[in-house]
Structures are given as C-alpha cells and as structure tokens.
C-alpha cells in the first residue's frame, strides 16, 4: 500500500543547465569582431598609402641631390684621370693631357655618364 500522504511526485522534467550564450549573442560577437577587424584593416591601408606617398616624395626631392653628387664624383674622377695621364705622359714631347687621340673631329669621347 502507498505510504500515508502518497508517493512523492515523479520527476520527469529534464533539468539541464544553460550551456553558454545563445546563437544570437555569438552571431553579434562575431559581427562585432569582424567589424573591428575591417576597421583596423582600413586604418592600416590608409597608413600604408601615406607611407608610400611619403617615400615617393622623398625620392623625388632626393633626385637633385643624388644627381649633383654623381656629377661631383664624375668630375673628381675625370680630374684624377687627367692628373694620372699628365704624370704618365710627362716625358712624351708634344703630348697634351685630355686631348683626343683621334685626328677625326667627328669622334667625340663620352662626356656624360648616364646611370639607370
């Protein structure tokens, strides 16, 4: 026979704890992280573009300086070559240092150096 007051009720409902955030919360979090990532990528692209522009303009402004330095170096080398020629050919009568060795006036030695 049943005990006095009856049997206690049968527990048939599942008592499961919450297992974390809902799908909507996860989707919102992923969306926020992606939005922040795209924001940082955009800022990085702007900074990279500015650095590239700065590099191009610095090269543009350095060209005259580099050309002048190259001209000074070429002039110094030419004068040193003339001095070596004078020293080597000092015992040869009638030798003019720096004068063309060709009798044809249409031949001209290269006076400019183009560096590409």
MIMAR-780691 format. One line per field, with one value per residue (C-alpha): residue number from 1; residue in three letters; x, y, z negated. Coordinates in Angstrom, 1 decimal. Each point is the difference from the previous one (the first is absolute). Example, Ala and Ser with C-alpha at 12.3 -4.5 7.8 and 13.67 -1.06 7.14 Angstrom:
<nodes>
k: c(1; 2);
r: c(ALA; SER);
xx: c(12.3; 1.4);
yy: c(-4.5; 3.4);
zz: c(-7.8; 0.7);
</nodes>
This chain:
<nodes>
k: c(1; 2; 3; 4; 5; 6; 7; 8; 9; 10; 11; 12; 13; 14; 15; 16; 17; 18; 19; 20; 21; 22; 23; 24; 25; 26; 27; 28; 29; 30; 31; 32; 33; 34; 35; 36; 37; 38; 39; 40; 41; 42; 43; 44; 45; 46; 47; 48; 49; 50; 51; 52; 53; 54; 55; 56; 57; 58; 59; 60; 61; 62; 63; 64; 65; 66; 67; 68; 69; 70; 71; 72; 73; 74; 75; 76; 77; 78; 79; 80; 81; 82; 83; 84; 85; 86; 87; 88; 89; 90; 91; 92; 93; 94; 95; 96; 97; 98; 99; 100; 101; 102; 103; 104; 105; 106; 107; 108; 109; 110; 111; 112; 113; 114; 115; 116);
r: c(UNK; UNK; UNK; UNK; UNK; UNK; UNK; UNK; UNK; UNK; UNK; UNK; UNK; UNK; UNK; UNK; UNK; UNK; UNK; UNK; UNK; UNK; UNK; UNK; UNK; UNK; UNK; UNK; UNK; UNK; UNK; UNK; UNK; UNK; UNK; UNK; UNK; UNK; UNK; UNK; UNK; UNK; UNK; UNK; UNK; UNK; UNK; UNK; UNK; UNK; UNK; UNK; UNK; UNK; UNK; UNK; UNK; UNK; UNK; UNK; UNK; UNK; UNK; UNK; UNK; UNK; UNK; UNK; UNK; UNK; UNK; UNK; UNK; UNK; UNK; UNK; UNK; UNK; UNK; UNK; UNK; UNK; UNK; UNK; UNK; UNK; UNK; UNK; UNK; UNK; UNK; UNK; UNK; UNK; UNK; UNK; UNK; UNK; UNK; UNK; UNK; UNK; UNK; UNK; UNK; UNK; UNK; UNK; UNK; UNK; UNK; UNK; UNK; UNK; UNK; UNK);
xx: c(0.0; 1.1; 1.5; -2.2; -0.1; 0.8; 3.0; 2.1; -0.6; 2.1; 2.7; -0.4; 1.3; 3.6; 2.0; 2.7; 2.2; 0.6; 2.9; 1.3; -1.1; -2.8; 0.6; -1.1; 2.6; 2.7; -1.0; 0.0; 3.5; 1.4; -1.5; 1.6; 3.4; -0.2; -1.1; 2.9; 2.4; -1.2; 0.4; 3.6; 0.8; -1.4; 2.1; 3.1; -0.7; -0.2; 3.3; 1.7; -1.2; 1.3; 3.4; 0.2; -0.8; 2.6; 2.6; -0.8; 0.3; 3.3; 1.4; -1.2; 1.7; 3.2; 0.5; 1.7; 2.3; 1.0; 0.6; 2.2; 1.9; 0.5; 1.2; 2.5; 1.3; 0.2; 1.9; 2.4; 0.7; 0.6; 2.4; 1.8; 0.3; 1.4; 2.6; 1.0; 0.3; 2.2; 2.2; 0.3; 0.6; 2.2; 3.0; -1.7; 0.6; -3.1; -2.5; -3.0; -1.8; -3.7; 0.2; -1.6; 2.3; -2.0; 0.6; -3.6; -1.9; -3.4; 1.1; -0.7; 0.5; -2.9; -0.1; -3.1; -0.7; -3.6; -0.8; -3.3);
yy: c(0.0; 3.6; 1.8; 2.5; 3.3; -1.9; -0.4; 3.1; 1.2; -1.6; 2.4; -0.4; 3.5; 0.3; 2.4; 1.1; 3.0; 2.7; -1.0; 3.5; 3.0; -0.3; -0.1; 3.7; 1.1; -2.0; 1.5; 3.5; -0.6; -1.3; 2.9; 2.5; -1.7; 0.0; 3.6; 1.0; -2.0; 1.7; 3.4; -0.8; -1.3; 3.3; 2.1; -2.1; 0.5; 3.8; 0.0; -2.2; 2.3; 3.0; -1.6; -0.9; 3.6; 1.3; -2.4; 1.1; 3.7; -0.6; -1.7; 2.9; 2.5; -2.0; -0.3; 3.4; -0.7; -3.4; 1.4; 2.8; -2.6; -2.1; 3.0; 0.9; -3.6; -0.1; 3.3; -1.2; -3.2; 1.9; 2.3; -2.9; -1.8; 3.2; 0.3; -3.7; 0.5; 3.1; -1.9; -3.0; 1.9; 2.8; -1.2; -0.2; 3.2; 1.7; -2.0; 2.0; -1.7; -0.2; 0.6; -2.6; -2.5; -0.2; 2.3; -0.2; 3.0; -1.9; -2.4; 1.2; -1.8; -0.5; 3.0; -1.0; -3.2; -1.1; -2.3; -1.9);
zz: c(0.0; 0.5; -2.8; -1.9; 2.0; 3.2; 2.1; 0.9; 3.5; 2.7; 1.4; 3.8; 1.1; 1.1; -2.1; 2.5; -0.8; 2.6; 2.2; 0.9; 2.0; 2.5; 3.7; 0.4; -2.6; 1.8; 3.4; -1.5; -1.5; 3.3; 1.8; -2.4; 0.2; 3.9; 0.1; -2.3; 2.2; 3.2; -1.8; -0.9; 3.5; 1.5; -2.4; 0.9; 3.7; -0.5; -2.0; 2.6; 2.8; -1.9; -0.5; 3.7; 0.9; -2.4; 1.5; 3.5; -0.9; -1.9; 3.1; 2.2; -2.3; -0.2; 3.8; 0.4; -2.9; 1.4; 3.4; -1.4; -2.0; 3.1; 2.0; -2.7; 0.0; 3.8; 0.0; -2.7; 1.8; 3.3; -1.7; -1.6; 3.4; 1.5; -2.7; 0.4; 3.8; -0.6; -2.4; 2.3; 3.3; -1.5; 1.9; 3.4; 2.0; 1.5; -2.1; -1.2; -2.8; 0.5; 3.8; 2.3; 1.5; 3.2; 2.9; 1.2; -1.5; 0.3; -2.7; -3.5; -3.2; -2.4; -2.3; -1.9; -1.9; -0.2; -2.9; 0.3);
</nodes>
